[in-house]
Amino acid sequence: MNKIGIFYGTTTGKTQEIVESIALKLQNCELFDVSKAQKEDLAKFDNLILASSTYGDGELQSDWEDFATSLSEDDFIGKIVAIIGLGDQDLYSDTFCNSIGLLANLAKKATIIGQSKNENYEFTSTNALNGDEFMGLALDEDNQSDLSAKRIDSWIESIKDKFK
Ligand SMILES: Cc1cc2nc3c(=O)[nH]c(=O)nc-3n(C[C@H](O)[C@H](O)[C@H](O)COP(=O)(O)O)c2cc1C
């Protein structure tokens, strides 16, 4: 399997902590904080994990927003992409983990892997679902950090053989 590039944006460090733990478990990963990354960094990988928390009114984390403007849909052609979103289903129940839907839209020309079940969450609305499933891994470190390890482990199991 080729190396996996993990591109993350974080404001208070929660997404960073999560992707660091995922990189340790998956191995063969290179981490990029998108506030310091270039489009050329992303181009080097066939295997990608895109990770962003949600801010504002259901928007991407601000560094991810900036990075996304440098990318085009065609940059994802031929790539395998898995998505991670962090959010707060209690305080931001109308836009829970919208970052997942935004990243899935950005990477829509890729093969997206790592869909996960909408189980044990309580929110009003999100753009992260396709049918019954999240289009990535939805984590809520603000209210359900106790569930994260299990969610992460089963997600890793579901994606690890799907990269190129
Ligand atoms: C001002 C503000 C706006 C937020 N907006 C949303 C939101 O729309 N949807 C959501 O699910 N979470 C929202 N959150 C919660 C964050 O996404 C969550 O705390 C996340 O774990 C932060 O991760 P980070 O430290 O990696 O940036 C918001 C948090 C703040 C402070």
The ligand as an SDF file (V2000), in Angstrom:
LIG
                    3D

 31 33  0  0  0  0  0  0  0  0999 V2000
  -17.8080   29.2720   17.1400 C   0  0  0  0  0  0  0  0  0  0  0  0
  -17.9500   27.7850   16.9480 C   0  0  0  0  0  0  0  0  0  0  0  0
  -18.7570   27.3120   15.9300 C   0  0  0  0  0  0  0  0  0  0  0  0
  -18.9490   25.9300   15.7620 C   0  0  0  0  0  0  0  0  0  0  0  0
  -19.7940   25.4830   14.7820 N   0  0  0  0  0  0  0  0  0  0  0  0
  -20.0520   24.1570   14.6860 C   0  0  0  0  0  0  0  0  0  0  0  0
  -21.0000   23.6660   13.7320 C   0  0  0  0  0  0  0  0  0  0  0  0
  -21.6130   24.4130   12.9540 O   0  0  0  0  0  0  0  0  0  0  0  0
  -21.2230   22.3250   13.6780 N   0  0  0  0  0  0  0  0  0  0  0  0
  -20.5880   21.4430   14.5100 C   0  0  0  0  0  0  0  0  0  0  0  0
  -20.8300   20.2490   14.4300 O   0  0  0  0  0  0  0  0  0  0  0  0
  -19.6700   21.8900   15.4170 N   0  0  0  0  0  0  0  0  0  0  0  0
  -19.3880   23.2070   15.5200 C   0  0  0  0  0  0  0  0  0  0  0  0
  -18.4670   23.6550   16.4410 N   0  0  0  0  0  0  0  0  0  0  0  0
  -17.7760   22.6780   17.3240 C   0  0  0  0  0  0  0  0  0  0  0  0
  -16.3650   22.3170   16.8540 C   0  0  0  0  0  0  0  0  0  0  0  0
  -16.3590   21.8190   15.5260 O   0  0  0  0  0  0  0  0  0  0  0  0
  -15.7980   21.2450   17.7910 C   0  0  0  0  0  0  0  0  0  0  0  0
  -15.6140   21.8200   19.0690 O   0  0  0  0  0  0  0  0  0  0  0  0
  -14.5110   20.6000   17.3240 C   0  0  0  0  0  0  0  0  0  0  0  0
  -14.2100   19.4830   18.1480 O   0  0  0  0  0  0  0  0  0  0  0  0
  -13.3160   21.5420   17.3300 C   0  0  0  0  0  0  0  0  0  0  0  0
  -12.2190   20.8780   16.7460 O   0  0  0  0  0  0  0  0  0  0  0  0
  -10.8000   21.5940   16.5140 P   0  0  0  0  0  0  0  0  0  0  0  0
  -10.2320   21.9150   17.8550 O   0  0  0  0  0  0  0  0  0  0  0  0
   -9.9760   20.5700   15.8080 O   0  0  0  0  0  0  0  0  0  0  0  0
  -11.0210   22.8070   15.6650 O   0  0  0  0  0  0  0  0  0  0  0  0
  -18.2700   25.0290   16.6220 C   0  0  0  0  0  0  0  0  0  0  0  0
  -17.4380   25.5170   17.6370 C   0  0  0  0  0  0  0  0  0  0  0  0
  -17.2830   26.8830   17.8130 C   0  0  0  0  0  0  0  0  0  0  0  0
  -16.3880   27.3800   18.9310 C   0  0  0  0  0  0  0  0  0  0  0  0
  1  2  1  0
  2  3  1  0
  2 30  2  0
  3  4  2  0
  4  5  1  0
  4 28  1  0
  5  6  2  0
  6  7  1  0
  6 13  1  0
  7  8  2  0
  7  9  1  0
  9 10  1  0
 10 11  2  0
 10 12  1  0
 12 13  2  0
 13 14  1  0
 14 15  1  0
 14 28  1  0
 15 16  1  0
 16 17  1  0
 16 18  1  0
 18 19  1  0
 18 20  1  0
 20 21  1  0
 20 22  1  0
 22 23  1  0
 23 24  1  0
 24 25  2  0
 24 26  1  0
 24 27  1  0
 28 29  2  0
 29 30  1  0
 30 31  1  0
M  END
$$$$
